[in-house]
C-alpha cells in the first residue's frame, strides 16, 4: 500500500465515507497503489463500495483502554494500534477527526497529510460554523427559525465548556498540537480551507475537489421543464443543520401560485418528524417524504424531478450538488460554503440566502418560467462544470500537486 487513506470508521453511510471510498478507487484506477486503513466497518453497508480496495482495520477499543482515563489518552492508544497498519506507506492521508490528530501523534517515515473535509465541529464549533454562529449571536433564541434558536443554545453551552479546564479543552489542545506536526494540510473547498486556516493557521492554497459520481443517464432523458407542475427534490440527511425547513417554507410560498408542483424529500434523520409536521402545516398534500431510497428507487424519483434544492448552512462541500448537476437537475443552493463554489456563485445554478424562504420561492418561480431551451442550456453548462472541475482525473492531479508541495513525489 503506497498511499493509505486513514479514516475513522465505515459505519452509517455518510458523505465522508463515500468520499474516502471514491478517492481510493479513483487513485487505484489512475495506477496509484492506494488503500484504506480504518476502524470498524459495517460490511453489509460497505461491501460493494469498498470491493477491490485494499482494506486494513484497527481495533477502535482494546482491553488496555480501560486504564486510559481521558479521551486524549485513549486516542493515543488507538493511534498506536493503527500505526502498525500504516508501515510501508509512502503517503498517509488522514480523513476526518480524530485521524488528523492520531496521525500527528505517530512516528512514521511516510509523508503525513490531512485532507480537511471539515475540522471537528464538536471541538471548534464557532470556527466551523461562521455563518450560523454570527446569526445565533445576533438573534439568539429569538430567531424566527428552529436551526438558529437551537444552535444559539448549543453555542452558549459550548462556549462555557470551552472556557473551562476540562476534557473539551484538552481535546482541542491535542487536536491543534498534533495537527501542527503533520507535513501538510489541504482542503476540499475554499470554504473548508478558510476554516482550517482560522483554527490551525495554515492550509494549502491548492484545493482538491472530491470526484463526482458522473452518472448521466438521467441527464440524457431530461428535457425542458414540466409545465404541469414543477417537481422539486431535496436529498439529504434530515438534521437541523441541513436547513430543510427553509426549503419547505420557500416551496410552500411558491406552490400557492403554481398548481401541480410537488416537493420530494429523500433521506432520514433526527429532524424528520418535526419536518413532516412543518410540511403538513405549510404545504399539506404537496410534500412527500420518501425516507431512505436505494439507488434504483432514488433514480426513479430523480427522473421525475426538475430541480434540486438544498440550503445547508456552513457546508464545506456538498457532493449531492455535483451528483444532481451531473444528472441534469437544475440546482438551488446557499449563497455561501461549498455549494456556492460548486454552483460558481450562481453561474450554473441559483444561490440564495440560506434563511430566506422568499428567495427560495423566487428562484423556483424563475426556474418554472424558463423556456425549455434556456433550461437545457443551463443544464449543459452545469454538467460541463462538473466534468471539468470534479472529475477523478482532476482530483488525482490536484492531490499529486499537494504531495509534491509537501515534499513528496507525485504520480
Buried (B, 14 or more C-beta within 10 A) or exposed (E): BBBBBBBBBBEEEEBBBBBBBBBBBBBBEBEBBBBBBBBBBEEEBBEEBBEEBBBBBBEBEBEEBEEBEEBBBBBBBBBBBBBEBBEEBBBBBBBBBBBBBBBBBBEEEBBBBBBBBBBBBEBBBBBBBBBBBEBBEEBBEEBEBBBBBBBBEBBEEBEEEBEEEEEBBBBBEBBBEBBEEBBBBBBBBBBBBBBBBBBBEEBBEBBBBBBBBBEBEBBEEBEBBBEEBBBBBBBBBBBBBBBBBBBBBBBBBBBEEBEEBBBBBBBBBEBBEBBBEBBEEBBEEBBEBBEEBEEEEBBEBBBEBBBBBBBBBBBBBBBBBBBBBBBBBBBBBBBBBBBBBBBBEBEBBBBBBBBBBEBBBBBBBEBBEBEEEEBBEBBEBBBEBBBEBBBBEBBBBBBBBBBEBBEBEBB
